Amino acid sequence: MPTKRLSVVVTRRLPAPVEARLSELFDTTLTDSDDVMSRDALAQAMQGADILVTSLTDTVDAPLLAGAGDRLKLIANYGAGVDHIDVATARQRGILVSNTPGVLTEDTADMTMALMLAAMRRMPEGMARMQAGDWAGWAPEALLGSRLRGKVLGILGMGRIGQAVARRARAFGMEVHYHNRRRLHDGLETPLEATYHDSLDRMLTLADVVSVNCPHTPSTFHLLGARRLKLLRPSAVVVNTSRGEVIDENALTRMLRAGELAGAGLDVYERGQGVNPRLRELPSVVLMPHMASATREARLEMGDRVLVNMQTFADGHRPPDLVVPSML
């Protein structure tokens, strides 16, 4: 007699091949809308599912987990970051949490370099001028930016993505410096020709460009606050493709508006989609809608990792991408 299939609820629309495979393997409830699931709907889903497939737009906090049904045993997150899930409370309640690390590395690093180039070479200003039909032709002093070659890149967070950014930066002729909780071992650090700083403050005083590539945790909240941002040179550029909460966005905005920083390239924001309107007014700032990982390849690979975690769990084994509180 066949074993009863696990009940799965998916909170957002996923690529069609991923949804099709989920439906083949599990008793899956998909959503017809790509809107963010309401808190009430999320609570209801947690009551009746064995597995909940979440994304970064779902806030799974302690109160929601307290009301979860006894059936819920796995939250399979479609994404690498899990700061929207109270992992410690989930584990206390016997609910495992998995994620999809690694598959976003190269795409996020590509976007980091794109934002760096766009901000330093004043691409948005040039595009705006062309789209407005306001280009009078080439001029020696028009829209002068800065080259990347020879500039000091300070990487905050030297995990997979930070290392991928470092490899690209070296190809552009940049000098790579980094701050991390732990120094990389020689086998990783030497090929990157990267200089380690145990003092973030010291690294910031040297950097022409700062790339934020660390996760959001209680210890990294506003890691780049007003005091540290003031350590940067007025010619420096800040790039963030990680989590908006790492930077004090109000302090960053004030300094950009005052000319105390040259520019910024941002893909993430402290208040989610609530972008500081004063940032939009600044021609020196490149704003993107959280699309660093937005490639077809990445989205399908994320789905594959979710499926592997779920199927491994269904087979009675530990999901390969299990998240534990000590990792955060």
C-alpha positions in Angstrom: 0.0 0.0 0.0 1.5 3.4 -1.0 2.7 5.7 1.7 0.6 8.9 2.1 2.3 11.9 0.5 3.3 14.8 2.6 1.2 17.9 2.5 3.0 21.0 1.2 2.0 24.6 1.0 3.9 27.0 -1.2 3.5 30.7 -0.3 4.6 32.4 -3.6 4.5 31.6 -7.3 7.6 29.7 -8.3 9.0 28.8 -11.8 6.6 26.5 -13.6 9.0 23.5 -13.7 9.6 23.8 -10.0 5.8 23.9 -9.3 5.3 20.9 -11.6 7.9 18.8 -9.8 6.5 19.7 -6.4 3.1 18.6 -7.5 4.4 15.3 -8.7 6.2 14.5 -5.5 3.9 15.9 -2.8 0.3 16.8 -2.0 1.1 20.4 -2.9 -1.1 23.5 -2.5 0.1 26.2 -4.8 -1.0 29.9 -4.9 -2.6 31.5 -7.9 -1.3 34.9 -7.0 2.2 36.2 -6.8 1.2 38.6 -4.0 2.7 38.2 -0.5 0.7 35.8 1.5 -1.2 37.5 4.3 -0.3 36.7 7.9 -3.7 35.1 8.5 -3.2 32.9 5.4 0.3 32.0 6.5 -1.0 31.0 9.9 -3.6 28.8 8.3 -1.1 27.2 6.0 1.1 26.4 9.0 -1.8 24.6 10.7 -2.4 22.1 7.9 1.0 21.5 6.2 3.8 19.0 6.8 6.1 21.3 4.9 5.9 25.0 4.3 7.8 26.4 1.3 8.6 30.1 2.2 10.4 33.0 0.6 12.0 36.1 2.0 8.7 38.0 2.0 7.2 35.6 4.6 7.9 36.7 8.2 7.8 33.5 10.2 8.2 34.8 13.8 7.7 33.3 17.2 4.0 34.1 17.5 3.3 32.5 14.2 5.3 29.4 15.1 3.5 29.2 18.4 0.3 28.7 16.5 1.7 26.2 14.0 0.0 22.9 13.9 1.6 19.7 15.1 2.0 18.5 11.5 4.5 21.2 10.5 8.0 19.6 10.6 9.9 21.5 7.9 10.1 25.0 6.6 11.9 24.7 3.2 13.0 28.3 2.4 13.3 29.3 -1.3 16.4 31.4 -0.8 19.6 31.5 1.1 18.8 34.2 3.7 16.7 33.1 6.6 16.6 36.3 8.7 12.8 36.4 8.2 12.4 33.1 10.0 12.9 32.6 13.8 15.1 29.6 13.4 15.8 29.1 17.1 12.0 29.1 18.0 11.3 26.7 15.1 13.9 24.3 16.3 12.6 24.5 19.9 9.2 23.4 18.5 10.7 20.5 16.5 10.5 22.3 13.1 13.5 22.0 10.8 14.5 24.9 8.5 16.4 24.5 5.3 17.6 27.0 2.7 19.3 27.2 -0.7 22.9 28.3 -0.2 25.5 28.7 -3.0 23.2 28.9 -6.0 23.0 32.7 -5.9 26.7 33.3 -5.5 27.8 34.1 -9.1 24.7 36.1 -10.0 24.9 38.2 -6.9 28.6 38.9 -7.5 27.8 39.9 -11.1 25.3 42.4 -9.8 27.7 43.7 -7.3 30.2 44.6 -10.0 27.4 46.0 -12.2 26.4 48.4 -9.4 30.0 49.3 -8.8 30.5 50.2 -12.4 27.2 52.0 -12.7 27.9 54.2 -9.7 31.5 54.9 -10.4 31.0 55.6 -14.1 27.8 57.6 -13.6 25.8 55.4 -15.9 22.3 56.4 -14.6 23.1 60.0 -15.2 24.2 59.2 -18.8 21.1 57.1 -19.4 18.8 59.8 -18.1 20.4 62.3 -20.3 20.0 60.1 -23.4 16.4 59.2 -22.6 15.5 62.8 -22.1 17.0 63.7 -25.5 19.4 66.1 -23.6 22.7 64.9 -25.1 24.6 67.7 -26.9 27.5 65.5 -27.9 30.9 64.4 -26.5 32.7 66.9 -24.3 36.1 66.5 -22.5 34.6 67.3 -19.1 31.2 65.7 -19.4 30.1 63.0 -16.9 33.5 62.2 -15.6 33.6 59.2 -13.3 36.2 57.0 -11.8 38.0 53.9 -13.2 38.0 50.7 -11.2 41.6 49.7 -11.9 43.9 50.6 -9.0 41.0 51.3 -6.6 40.9 49.7 -3.1 37.8 47.5 -2.7 36.8 46.8 0.9 34.6 43.6 1.2 32.5 43.3 4.3 31.8 39.6 4.6 34.1 37.1 2.8 31.8 34.1 2.4 31.0 32.6 -1.0 29.7 35.8 -2.5 32.4 38.0 -1.0 35.0 35.7 -2.6 33.3 35.7 -5.9 33.2 39.5 -5.8 37.0 39.5 -5.0 37.7 37.3 -8.0 35.9 39.7 -10.3 37.5 42.7 -8.7 41.0 41.3 -9.2 40.2 40.9 -12.9 39.3 44.6 -13.0 42.7 45.4 -11.5 41.3 46.4 -8.1 43.2 45.9 -4.8 41.1 43.6 -2.6 40.8 44.1 1.2 38.3 42.4 3.4 36.9 42.2 6.9 35.3 38.9 8.1 34.5 37.2 11.4 37.4 34.9 10.6 40.4 35.2 8.4 40.4 33.0 5.3 42.9 30.2 5.2 45.9 30.7 2.9 44.5 28.4 0.3 41.6 30.8 -0.3 43.2 34.1 0.6 46.4 33.8 -1.5 44.7 33.2 -4.9 42.5 36.2 -4.3 45.5 38.4 -3.4 43.3 39.8 -0.6 44.4 41.6 2.5 42.6 40.8 5.8 41.7 43.4 8.4 40.6 42.4 11.8 39.5 46.0 12.3 36.6 47.0 10.1 37.3 50.7 11.0 40.8 50.4 9.5 39.6 48.8 6.3 37.0 51.6 5.8 39.6 54.3 6.0 41.5 52.7 3.1 38.5 51.8 0.8 37.5 53.5 -2.4 34.6 51.1 -2.7 32.9 49.1 0.1 30.9 46.0 -0.9 28.5 44.7 1.7 28.3 40.9 1.4 27.5 39.7 5.0 24.1 38.4 6.3 21.8 40.4 8.5 22.1 39.2 12.1 21.8 41.0 15.4 25.5 41.6 15.3 25.5 43.1 11.8 22.5 45.4 12.2 23.7 48.9 11.3 27.3 47.6 11.2 27.8 50.5 8.8 26.3 53.2 11.0 26.9 56.9 11.0 30.3 56.7 12.8 31.7 54.1 10.5 30.4 55.7 7.3 32.2 58.9 8.3 35.5 56.9 8.2 35.1 56.6 4.4 36.6 59.1 2.0 34.3 61.6 0.3 35.2 60.0 -3.0 34.1 56.5 -1.8 31.2 54.5 -3.1 29.1 52.0 -1.1 27.5 48.9 -2.7 25.0 46.6 -1.0 23.6 43.4 -2.5 23.3 41.6 0.8 20.8 42.9 3.4 19.6 46.5 3.8 19.7 46.4 7.6 23.5 46.2 7.6 23.6 49.9 6.7 22.0 52.8 8.5 20.1 54.0 5.5 19.2 57.4 7.0 22.9 58.1 7.8 23.9 57.0 4.3 21.3 59.2 2.7 22.4 62.2 4.7 26.0 61.8 3.8 25.2 61.3 0.1 23.1 64.4 0.1 25.8 66.4 1.8 28.5 65.3 -0.7 30.3 63.3 2.1 30.2 60.2 -0.1 30.5 60.0 -3.9 27.8 57.5 -4.6 26.1 54.2 -3.8 24.7 51.2 -5.6 21.9 49.5 -3.7 19.9 46.4 -4.4 18.5 46.0 -0.9 17.0 48.4 1.6 16.7 48.7 5.3 12.8 48.8 5.2 12.3 46.2 2.4 10.5 47.9 -0.5 10.1 51.1 1.5 13.0 52.9 -0.1 13.9 56.2 1.4 12.4 58.7 -1.1 15.4 61.0 -0.6 17.6 58.4 -2.2 15.6 58.5 -5.4 16.4 62.2 -5.8 20.2 61.6 -5.9 21.8 61.2 -9.4 24.8 59.6 -7.7 22.8 56.6 -6.4 21.9 53.5 -8.4 18.8 51.8 -7.1 17.8 48.3 -8.1 14.7 46.3 -7.0 16.4 43.4 -5.1 17.3 41.7 -8.4 20.8 40.5 -7.7 19.8 36.8 -7.9 17.1 37.4 -10.6 18.3 35.1 -13.3 16.3 32.2 -14.8 19.2 29.9 -14.0 19.3 30.9 -10.3 15.6 30.6 -9.8 15.5 27.1 -11.2 18.6 26.0 -9.2 16.9 27.4 -6.0 13.9 25.2 -6.8 16.1 22.2 -7.3 17.7 22.7 -3.9 14.3 23.1 -2.2 13.2 19.9 -3.8 16.3 18.0 -2.7 15.9 19.2 0.9 12.2 18.2 0.9 12.7 14.8 -0.7 15.6 14.0 1.7 13.4 15.0 4.6 10.5 12.9 3.2 12.8 9.9 3.0 13.5 10.2 6.7 17.0 11.9 6.5 18.4 15.2 7.5 18.0 17.9 4.8 21.4 18.7 3.3 20.9 22.4 3.7 19.6 22.4 7.3 19.9 25.7 9.0 20.8 25.7 12.7 20.9 28.7 15.1 24.6 28.5 15.6 25.1 29.2 11.8 23.4 32.6 12.1 
